[in-house]
């Protein structure tokens, strides 16, 4: 399936003997996907506009979604990162989350999001967070809310994976020992 969306999460994940990146992709329609990305490009970060294909690969522990043909999206509106102070998170009867608090520049906010698009631990409240927000057809739309500490961890995780990849590429080919005579 083809997806146009925004990167709302980046996490390292071990896949056998190697590390991969698991990305969260949030679309303008509110859908969210968790998919594995084997070779993250340098430009990929939280809030990146992407267009990609997602393939379902069967495995022992269920199917895994894998990103392929990743490129920057040219059709999505730009995204802004708004600083927030999240003071309360409550679940609505339909399973959505109501996230409320104050905007860093002044004023209050109240956003209704799907649980996968608001990764806020209630025990950490109040907390600083970043809202990924876009303007579509004259209407502000919040794509995701990410706590600042999670954002910092995600950035360090991506840097770690990129560093591992560089070290692996610079490693000379291993010499194989001859087998027994």
C-alpha positions as CSV (number, residue, x, y, z in Angstrom):
1,X,0.0,0.0,0.0
2,X,1.2,3.5,-0.7
3,X,1.3,6.0,2.2
4,X,1.7,9.8,2.4
5,X,2.3,10.9,5.9
6,X,4.6,12.4,8.6
7,X,7.2,10.7,10.7
8,X,5.9,10.9,14.3
9,X,8.3,8.4,15.9
10,X,11.7,6.9,15.3
11,X,13.0,3.9,17.4
12,X,15.9,1.5,17.1
13,X,14.9,-2.2,17.0
14,X,17.0,-5.3,16.9
15,X,16.3,-7.6,13.9
16,X,18.5,-10.7,14.3
17,X,22.1,-9.5,14.4
18,X,21.4,-6.1,13.0
19,X,19.6,-2.9,14.1
20,X,16.8,-1.4,12.1
21,X,14.7,1.7,12.6
22,X,11.0,1.4,13.4
23,X,9.1,4.5,12.3
24,X,5.7,5.7,13.2
25,X,3.9,7.3,10.3
26,X,0.8,9.5,10.8
27,X,-1.4,10.5,7.9
28,X,-3.6,13.6,7.5
29,X,-6.7,11.3,7.9
30,X,-5.5,10.3,11.4
31,X,-4.3,6.8,10.5
32,X,-1.0,5.6,12.1
33,X,1.4,2.9,10.9
34,X,4.4,1.3,12.7
35,X,6.8,0.0,10.1
36,X,10.5,-1.1,9.9
37,X,13.0,0.8,7.8
38,X,16.3,-1.0,7.1
39,X,18.3,1.9,5.7
40,X,17.2,5.3,7.0
41,X,18.2,8.3,4.8
42,X,20.1,11.2,6.5
43,X,17.1,13.6,6.0
44,X,14.6,11.4,7.9
45,X,13.6,13.0,11.2
46,X,10.5,13.6,13.4
47,X,8.1,15.7,11.3
48,X,9.5,14.6,7.9
49,X,7.0,14.5,5.1
50,X,7.3,11.1,3.4
51,X,5.8,9.1,0.6
52,X,6.5,5.3,0.7
53,X,5.2,1.9,0.1
54,X,4.5,-0.4,3.1
55,X,4.6,-4.1,2.6
56,X,3.4,-6.7,5.0
57,X,6.0,-9.5,5.6
58,X,4.8,-12.6,7.4
59,X,6.9,-13.8,10.3
60,X,7.0,-16.1,13.4
61,X,5.5,-13.5,15.7
62,X,2.9,-12.2,13.2
63,X,3.3,-9.9,10.2
64,X,5.8,-7.0,10.1
65,X,5.2,-3.8,8.1
66,X,8.3,-2.8,6.1
67,X,8.9,0.5,4.4
68,X,10.1,0.5,0.8
69,X,10.6,3.2,-1.8
70,X,10.9,5.9,0.7
71,X,11.2,9.5,-0.6
72,X,10.2,13.0,0.6
73,X,6.6,13.8,-0.1
74,X,5.9,16.8,-2.3
75,X,2.1,16.7,-1.9
76,X,1.8,17.2,1.8
77,X,1.5,20.6,3.5
78,X,4.5,21.7,5.6
79,X,4.5,20.8,9.3
80,X,5.1,23.1,12.2
81,X,6.4,22.0,15.6
82,X,4.6,23.8,18.4
83,X,5.8,23.7,22.0
84,X,3.2,22.7,24.6
85,X,2.9,22.1,28.3
86,X,0.6,19.1,28.5
87,X,-1.4,19.1,31.8
88,X,-4.0,16.4,31.3
89,X,-4.8,13.4,29.1
90,X,-8.1,11.7,29.3
91,X,-9.8,8.9,27.2
92,X,-13.1,9.7,25.5
93,X,-15.9,7.1,25.2
94,X,-14.8,6.3,21.6
95,X,-11.2,5.5,22.7
96,X,-9.6,8.7,21.5
97,X,-7.4,10.8,23.7
98,X,-8.2,14.4,24.8
99,X,-4.9,16.2,25.4
100,X,-5.1,19.5,27.1
101,X,-2.7,22.2,28.5
102,X,-1.0,25.4,27.6
103,X,0.8,26.6,24.5
104,X,4.3,27.9,25.2
105,X,3.6,31.2,23.5
106,X,0.4,31.7,25.6
107,X,-3.1,30.4,25.5
108,X,-4.7,27.0,26.1
109,X,-5.2,24.0,23.8
110,X,-7.4,21.0,23.7
111,X,-6.6,18.4,21.0
112,X,-8.5,15.1,20.2
113,X,-6.1,12.4,18.9
114,X,-5.9,8.7,18.4
115,X,-3.9,7.0,21.2
116,X,-1.1,6.0,18.9
117,X,-0.6,9.7,17.9
118,X,-0.2,10.9,21.5
119,X,2.5,9.0,23.3
120,X,2.2,10.7,26.6
121,X,2.5,8.8,29.9
122,X,-0.1,10.1,32.3
123,X,2.3,9.5,35.3
124,X,4.7,12.1,33.7
125,X,2.2,14.9,33.7
126,X,2.6,17.8,33.5
127,X,5.2,17.5,30.7
128,X,6.7,19.5,27.9
129,X,5.7,18.2,24.5
130,X,5.9,19.1,20.8
131,X,2.8,19.1,18.6
132,X,3.3,18.3,14.9
133,X,0.7,20.6,13.4
134,X,-0.2,21.4,9.8
135,X,-2.7,23.7,8.0
136,X,-4.9,22.0,5.5
137,X,-7.7,23.7,3.7
138,X,-7.5,26.6,6.2
139,X,-7.9,24.3,9.2
140,X,-5.2,23.6,11.8
141,X,-4.7,19.8,12.2
142,X,-2.5,18.2,14.9
143,X,-0.9,15.1,13.5
144,X,0.8,13.9,16.7
145,X,2.0,15.0,20.1
146,X,5.4,13.8,21.3
147,X,6.9,14.5,24.7
148,X,10.2,16.4,24.5
149,X,12.1,13.7,26.4
150,X,10.8,11.1,23.9
151,X,11.8,13.4,21.0
152,X,15.4,13.7,22.3
153,X,15.6,9.9,22.8
154,X,14.3,9.3,19.2
155,X,16.9,11.8,17.8
156,X,19.8,10.1,19.7
157,X,18.5,6.6,18.6
158,X,18.6,7.7,14.9
159,X,22.1,9.2,15.4
160,X,23.2,5.9,17.0
161,X,21.9,3.8,14.1
162,X,23.5,6.1,11.5
163,X,26.8,5.8,13.4
164,X,26.6,2.0,13.4
165,X,25.8,2.0,9.7
166,X,28.9,4.2,9.0
167,X,31.1,1.9,11.1
168,X,29.8,-1.2,9.3
169,X,30.4,0.4,5.9
170,X,34.0,1.4,6.8
171,X,34.9,-2.0,8.2
172,X,37.2,-4.0,6.0
173,X,36.0,-7.2,4.6
174,X,36.5,-10.0,7.0
175,X,39.1,-12.6,6.0
176,X,37.7,-16.1,6.1
177,X,39.9,-18.8,7.6
178,X,40.6,-21.8,5.4
179,X,38.6,-24.9,6.4
180,X,40.2,-28.0,7.9
181,X,42.6,-29.9,5.5
